[in-house]
Amino acid sequence: MLTPVVPHVKEGKLRALAVTTAKRSPALPDVPTLAEAGVPDQESDTMQGVLAPTGTPEPIIAVLHREIDKAMTEPEVAQKMAALGFEKIASTPDEFARRIRADIPKWAKVIQTANIRVE
């Protein structure tokens, strides 16, 4: 996760070697990606979102999505999030669900390859 280190890098307390995302971070534009640093095929990012219980009525999900999206575009919130290294990627609830489903096999493979025991 990029956000905890951004202030330290900007203050010169830490030196960032690379970011793990597919493209450079707007919060640290001079820091290369892993691919640019010579480490291809090692991409990872974090996502933030709000989940609702299965069976939540669609109108409630629509209201939550609309209001959260509106809050994230408030100038003060957007500025603070950008300063921390967060980048708002607008998506629908369905797109977010697809992203979660797509990440499950990716991280399952990492867990199996690393022989991480989940108890």
C-alpha positions as CSV (number, residue, x, y, z in Angstrom):
1,M,0.0,0.0,0.0
2,L,1.4,3.3,-1.1
3,T,-0.4,5.7,1.2
4,P,1.6,5.2,4.4
5,V,4.9,5.9,2.7
6,V,4.0,8.9,0.5
7,P,4.7,11.6,3.2
8,H,8.0,10.0,4.2
9,V,9.2,9.8,0.6
10,K,8.1,13.4,0.0
11,E,10.0,14.5,3.1
12,G,13.1,12.6,2.0
13,K,13.0,10.2,5.0
14,L,12.5,7.2,2.6
15,R,13.7,6.6,-0.9
16,A,11.2,4.9,-3.1
17,L,12.7,2.4,-5.6
18,A,9.5,1.6,-7.5
19,V,5.7,1.4,-7.2
20,T,4.0,-1.9,-7.8
21,T,1.1,-0.6,-9.9
22,A,0.9,-0.7,-13.7
23,K,1.5,3.0,-14.0
24,R,3.2,5.6,-12.0
25,S,1.5,7.1,-9.0
26,P,0.3,10.7,-9.3
27,A,1.4,11.1,-5.7
28,L,5.0,10.1,-6.6
29,P,5.4,10.8,-10.3
30,D,9.2,10.5,-10.3
31,V,9.1,6.9,-8.9
32,P,9.2,4.3,-11.6
33,T,7.0,1.3,-11.8
34,L,8.5,-2.2,-11.2
35,A,8.4,-2.8,-14.9
36,E,10.3,0.4,-15.6
37,A,12.8,-0.6,-12.9
38,G,13.5,-3.9,-14.7
39,V,11.1,-6.2,-12.9
40,P,8.4,-7.2,-15.3
41,D,5.2,-9.1,-14.6
42,Q,5.1,-8.1,-10.9
43,E,2.1,-5.9,-10.6
44,S,0.0,-5.4,-7.6
45,D,-2.2,-2.6,-6.3
46,T,-4.7,-2.1,-3.5
47,M,-8.4,-1.2,-3.9
48,Q,-10.8,0.3,-1.5
49,G,-14.5,-0.1,-1.7
50,V,-17.7,-0.5,0.2
51,L,-19.4,-3.9,0.3
52,A,-23.0,-4.6,1.2
53,P,-24.6,-7.8,2.4
54,T,-25.8,-10.3,-0.2
55,G,-29.5,-9.5,-1.0
56,T,-29.2,-5.8,-0.4
57,P,-32.0,-4.3,-2.5
58,E,-30.7,-2.7,-5.8
59,P,-32.2,0.8,-5.0
60,I,-30.1,0.9,-1.7
61,I,-27.0,-0.1,-3.6
62,A,-27.6,2.6,-6.1
63,V,-28.0,5.3,-3.4
64,L,-24.9,4.1,-1.6
65,H,-22.9,4.2,-4.9
66,R,-24.2,7.6,-5.8
67,E,-23.5,9.2,-2.5
68,I,-20.1,7.6,-2.0
69,D,-19.1,8.7,-5.5
70,K,-20.3,12.2,-4.8
71,A,-18.3,12.4,-1.5
72,M,-15.2,11.2,-3.3
73,T,-15.4,14.0,-5.8
74,E,-15.7,16.8,-3.2
75,P,-12.6,18.9,-3.8
76,E,-11.3,18.7,-0.2
77,V,-11.7,14.9,-0.2
78,A,-10.3,14.4,-3.6
79,Q,-7.3,16.6,-2.8
80,K,-6.6,14.7,0.5
81,M,-6.9,11.3,-1.2
82,A,-4.6,12.3,-4.0
83,A,-2.0,13.6,-1.6
84,L,-2.1,10.2,0.2
85,G,-1.6,8.4,-3.1
86,F,-5.1,7.3,-3.7
87,E,-6.5,7.5,-7.2
88,K,-10.2,7.5,-7.6
89,I,-11.2,5.0,-10.3
90,A,-14.9,5.3,-10.9
91,S,-16.7,2.1,-11.4
92,T,-20.1,0.6,-11.0
93,P,-21.0,-1.9,-8.3
94,D,-21.0,-4.6,-11.0
95,E,-17.5,-3.6,-12.2
96,F,-16.2,-3.7,-8.6
97,A,-17.7,-7.2,-8.1
98,R,-16.0,-8.4,-11.3
99,R,-12.7,-7.0,-10.1
100,I,-13.0,-8.8,-6.8
101,R,-13.9,-12.1,-8.6
102,A,-10.9,-11.7,-10.9
103,D,-8.5,-11.1,-8.0
104,I,-9.5,-14.2,-6.1
105,P,-7.7,-16.7,-8.4
106,K,-4.6,-14.4,-8.8
107,W,-4.1,-14.2,-5.0
108,A,-5.0,-17.9,-4.5
109,K,-2.1,-18.8,-6.8
110,V,0.2,-16.5,-4.8
111,I,-0.9,-18.1,-1.5
112,Q,-0.5,-21.7,-2.9
113,T,2.9,-20.9,-4.6
114,A,4.2,-19.4,-1.4
115,N,2.8,-22.3,0.7
116,I,1.0,-19.9,3.0
117,R,-1.2,-21.6,5.4
118,V,-4.6,-20.0,6.0
119,E,-6.2,-21.1,9.2
